[in-house]
Amino acid sequence: MPSSTTAPQAQASGPFALGGDLTVNRLGYGTMQLTGPGVWGDPSDPDEAVRVLRRAVELGVNFIDTADSYGPVVAEQLIRTALLPYQDDVVIATKAGLTRSGPGDWRAVGRPEYLRQQLEMSLRNLGLERIDLFQLHRIDPQVPLADQVGELKVLQDEGKIRHIGLSEVTVAELEAASEFATIVSVQNLFNVARRDAEPLLDYATAHNIAFIPWFPLATGALAAAGGPLDSLATTHGASASQLALAWLLKRSPVMLPIPGTSSIAHLEDNVRAAEIELTDDEFAALSAAV
């Protein structure tokens, strides 16, 4: 899959080494929007979904985030169709720990035997022998944390997982999980307008743990005509979404945004954010606008 020399490149976002030994470009791609409505079933145009994935790699995206629950299994199988055999530098991160019983329905299940089953299913669906980054999609409050993270550590020791991550956790939960395994990434809701997870981001930055913000493009009133994002977008000749991603990339060197889309045009627009450099004053203005 040759890359275009004239296309925007995700390499401009800079590198980050997951776990200290797995280097990716910081601007990645999330696959949740490649499924049907309610993150359920097949997309309306599977061939276009495959083209989007291949275009992402052409643009220099080498960190692709997915989950067994997206579809379920649909997103993982689309990745396999689009990218197998994988290029050596494409890192596929997936997740387990949420079950699905219909569109928009998500329920945490963290029983060790279930997490093991889902890891084996992800290996099969992705066509891999090892998952580079395997994330606990949610902590199941009905199961001891030691059993959930401990099972991932056993799978890591068996060579089926390279690195372990968590999703939607607090600093206290991250510290507790770290007693049972080395955690190299956290994935929480975070964007310029929603910064509840800022304490976790600061902790991750201090400990060189990747912070993967999901829903990174929420801009709301900030993008309204005459608002901070709109004004800056005009100055930079960019879109509000590009400015929102540029803000995330400047916020911390451990930030790995994974904007998702089912459109090649939107994908290309998002990747151009890697080339935008906000000044300190611009960054501060956007930060203060919320």
C-alpha positions in Angstrom: 0.0 0.0 0.0 2.2 2.9 -1.2 1.8 6.3 0.4 1.2 9.4 -1.6 4.0 12.0 -1.4 1.5 14.8 -1.8 -1.1 13.6 0.8 -1.1 14.8 4.4 0.9 12.4 6.6 0.2 11.3 10.1 3.9 11.2 10.8 3.8 14.9 11.4 2.0 14.2 14.7 5.2 12.9 16.1 6.1 9.4 17.5 5.2 7.7 20.8 6.7 4.5 22.0 4.0 2.3 23.6 5.5 0.5 26.5 8.8 2.0 25.5 9.3 -0.5 22.6 6.4 -0.1 20.2 6.7 3.2 18.3 3.6 4.6 16.5 2.6 7.9 15.0 0.5 9.8 17.6 -2.5 10.5 15.3 -4.2 7.2 14.9 -7.6 5.9 13.7 -10.6 4.5 15.6 -12.8 1.9 13.9 -16.1 2.2 15.8 -17.8 4.2 13.1 -17.1 1.4 10.5 -20.0 -0.7 11.8 -23.8 -0.3 11.4 -26.1 2.0 13.4 -25.7 1.7 17.2 -22.3 0.1 16.6 -24.3 -3.0 15.6 -23.9 -5.1 12.5 -22.3 -4.5 9.1 -21.7 -1.1 7.6 -24.0 -0.1 4.7 -20.9 -0.2 2.4 -18.3 -2.8 3.5 -16.1 -2.0 0.5 -15.9 1.6 1.4 -15.0 0.7 5.0 -12.1 -1.3 3.6 -11.0 1.6 1.4 -11.1 3.9 4.5 -8.8 1.6 6.4 -6.4 1.2 3.5 -6.3 5.0 3.0 -5.6 5.6 6.6 -2.4 3.5 6.3 -1.5 5.2 3.1 -1.7 8.5 5.0 0.8 7.3 7.6 -1.6 6.1 10.3 0.0 3.1 11.9 -2.0 2.9 15.1 -5.5 1.5 14.6 -7.8 1.1 17.6 -10.7 -1.4 17.6 -12.7 -3.7 19.9 -14.4 -7.1 19.8 -17.6 -5.4 20.7 -17.7 -3.1 17.6 -20.3 -4.9 15.5 -19.6 -7.2 17.4 -16.5 -8.6 15.6 -17.4 -6.6 12.5 -14.6 -4.0 12.9 -11.9 -6.5 13.6 -12.9 -8.6 10.5 -12.9 -5.5 8.3 -9.4 -4.7 9.5 -8.3 -8.2 8.6 -9.9 -7.9 5.1 -8.3 -4.5 4.5 -4.8 -4.9 6.0 -3.8 -8.6 6.1 -1.0 -9.3 5.6 -0.2 -6.4 8.0 2.7 -4.1 7.3 5.4 -4.5 10.0 4.7 -1.0 11.4 0.9 -1.1 11.7 -0.1 -1.6 15.3 -3.6 -3.0 15.9 -5.0 -2.3 19.4 -8.2 -4.0 20.4 -10.3 -4.3 23.5 -12.5 -6.9 25.4 -14.8 -6.6 28.5 -18.0 -5.3 27.1 -20.8 -7.6 25.8 -23.5 -6.6 23.3 -27.1 -7.7 23.2 -28.3 -5.1 20.6 -27.7 -1.7 19.0 -26.5 0.8 21.6 -26.4 -1.8 24.4 -23.1 -2.3 26.3 -22.6 -4.4 29.4 -19.3 -5.0 31.3 -18.2 -8.6 31.7 -14.8 -9.1 33.2 -14.7 -12.8 34.2 -11.3 -14.2 33.4 -12.6 -17.1 31.3 -14.6 -14.5 29.2 -11.6 -12.2 28.7 -9.5 -15.2 27.6 -12.2 -16.3 25.1 -12.5 -12.8 23.6 -8.7 -12.6 23.3 -8.7 -15.8 21.4 -11.6 -14.6 19.2 -9.8 -11.3 18.5 -6.7 -13.2 17.4 -8.8 -15.3 15.0 -10.8 -12.3 13.7 -7.7 -10.2 13.1 -5.6 -13.0 11.8 -2.8 -12.4 14.3 -0.8 -14.6 16.7 -0.3 -11.8 19.2 -2.2 -8.6 20.0 0.2 -5.6 20.3 -2.1 -3.7 22.7 -5.0 -5.5 24.4 -7.2 -3.2 26.5 -9.8 -4.0 29.2 -12.8 -2.1 27.8 -14.4 -1.6 31.2 -13.6 -2.7 34.7 -16.4 -5.1 35.7 -17.5 -4.1 39.3 -18.8 -7.7 39.9 -15.3 -9.2 39.4 -12.2 -8.6 41.5 -9.8 -6.3 39.6 -7.0 -8.8 40.4 -8.9 -11.5 38.4 -9.5 -9.2 35.4 -6.0 -7.7 35.0 -4.4 -10.8 36.4 -5.9 -12.9 33.5 -4.5 -10.4 31.0 -1.1 -10.7 32.6 -1.3 -14.5 32.3 -2.2 -14.1 28.6 0.7 -11.7 28.2 3.1 -14.3 29.8 1.7 -16.8 27.3 2.9 -14.6 24.5 -0.6 -13.7 23.2 -0.5 -10.1 24.4 2.4 -7.7 24.0 1.1 -4.8 26.1 -1.9 -4.2 28.3 -4.1 -1.1 28.5 -7.3 0.1 30.3 -10.3 2.0 29.3 -12.5 4.5 31.3 -10.6 4.4 34.6 -9.6 6.8 37.3 -6.1 7.4 38.6 -6.9 5.2 41.6 -8.0 2.3 39.4 -4.9 2.7 37.2 -2.7 2.5 40.3 -4.6 -0.5 41.6 -4.3 -2.3 38.3 -0.6 -1.6 38.1 -0.1 -3.9 41.1 -1.0 -6.8 38.8 0.5 -5.9 35.5 2.4 -3.1 33.7 -0.2 -0.8 32.1 1.1 1.1 29.1 -2.1 2.9 28.0 -5.4 4.4 29.2 -8.4 5.3 27.0 -10.9 7.8 28.4 -13.4 10.2 27.0 -11.5 13.5 26.5 -11.7 16.4 24.1 -11.3 20.2 24.2 -14.8 20.6 25.6 -14.9 17.6 27.9 -11.9 17.3 30.2 -13.1 15.4 33.2 -10.2 12.9 32.8 -7.6 15.7 33.1 -6.2 14.2 36.4 -5.7 10.9 34.6 -4.0 12.6 31.7 -1.6 14.4 34.0 -0.8 11.1 35.7 -0.3 9.4 32.4 2.0 12.2 31.2 4.1 12.1 34.3 4.5 8.3 33.9 4.8 8.1 30.1 1.6 6.1 29.8 -0.2 6.6 26.5 -3.5 8.5 26.8 -5.9 7.6 24.0 -8.9 10.0 24.0 -12.1 8.6 22.6 -14.7 11.0 21.2 -11.8 13.4 20.4 -13.8 15.7 18.0 -16.6 17.0 20.3 -16.5 20.7 19.7 -20.1 21.9 20.3 -20.5 25.6 20.8 -16.8 26.2 20.5 -17.1 25.6 16.7 -20.1 28.0 16.3 -19.7 31.0 14.0 -17.4 33.5 15.7 -16.4 31.1 18.4 -12.8 30.2 19.4 -12.5 27.2 17.1 -14.2 29.0 14.2 -11.9 32.0 14.5 -8.7 30.0 14.7 -9.8 27.7 11.9 -10.1 30.8 9.7 -6.6 31.9 10.7 -5.1 28.5 9.9 -7.2 27.8 6.9 -8.4 24.6 8.7 -11.5 23.0 9.9 -12.8 23.1 13.5 -12.2 19.4 13.8 -8.6 19.8 12.7 -8.1 22.5 15.4 -9.6 20.2 18.1 -7.2 17.4 17.2 -4.3 19.9 17.0 -5.2 21.0 20.5 -5.1 17.4 21.8 -1.7 16.7 20.2 -0.3 19.9 21.8 -1.9 19.1 25.2 0.5 16.3 26.1 3.3 14.3 24.4 1.5 11.0 25.5 -1.7 11.9 23.7 -2.8 9.5 20.9 -6.1 10.7 19.4 -8.0 8.1 17.4 -10.6 10.1 15.4 -13.0 7.7 13.6 -15.0 8.1 10.4 -16.5 6.0 7.6 -15.6 8.6 5.0 -12.3 9.0 3.1 -12.8 12.7 2.8 -13.3 13.1 6.6 -10.3 10.8 7.2 -8.1 13.0 5.0 -9.4 16.1 6.8 -8.6 14.6 10.2 -5.1 13.6 9.3 -4.2 17.1 8.1 -4.5 18.1 11.8 -1.1 16.5 12.3 0.4 19.3 10.3 -1.1 22.1 12.3 1.0 23.7 15.0 -0.8 25.9 17.5 1.1 28.6 19.2 1.1 28.7 23.0 -1.3 31.6 23.0 -3.7 29.8 20.6 -3.6 26.7 22.8 -4.2 28.8 25.9 -7.1 30.6 24.3 -8.8 27.4 23.3 -8.2 25.9 26.8 -9.7 28.9 28.5 -12.7 29.1 26.2 -14.4 26.1 28.0 
